[in-house]
Amino acid sequence: MWGYLLAGFVVLWLLQIYLTMRQMKHYRMTIQNMSRRESGYLGVGVEKKKLGSGTVLILVTNEQGIVEECRIMNGVTVFAKFKKCKRFIGQHVSTLTDDQWEKSLEMATDKIKQQMTTAITV
């Protein structure tokens, strides 16, 4: 009895590791695809919650700070994938607000603003 329970636990643990690796591969590929632009800025925002769904938000802007592409991954499990978000496209980085993804949006826009100021001062 204990052997079956232990074997089941090991199988579930290995499955969790495999699915986590697949999700990380999907994350890396999404970042690579979105960063292939010749010009502009990329910002990633992450909101982790102890209980509930976490959020990863990726914004790509042009050199003027207008959002050209946005992807959001929101979920609790390793089955969550990035989805296109049209809500922010066409808006300037400094005007973006959202109650649902407030922390991740703030983190992504802060990174883009930081890149914009370093690009200007260099």
Number of C-alpha atoms within 10 A of each C-alpha: 5 7 8 9 10 11 11 12 12 12 12 12 11 12 12 14 13 12 14 15 13 14 18 12 12 15 15 12 12 15 17 11 9 17 16 10 13 7 11 19 26 24 24 22 21 19 17 12 10 6 7 9 14 18 24 22 25 26 28 26 24 16 12 11 19 20 23 17 19 22 21 22 19 17 15 13 13 15 10 16 16 19 12 11 15 12 12 19 17 13 14 16 23 13 9 15 13 12 7 9 18 14 18 23 26 22 18 22 29 17 16 23 18 13 15 16 10 10 11 7 6 5
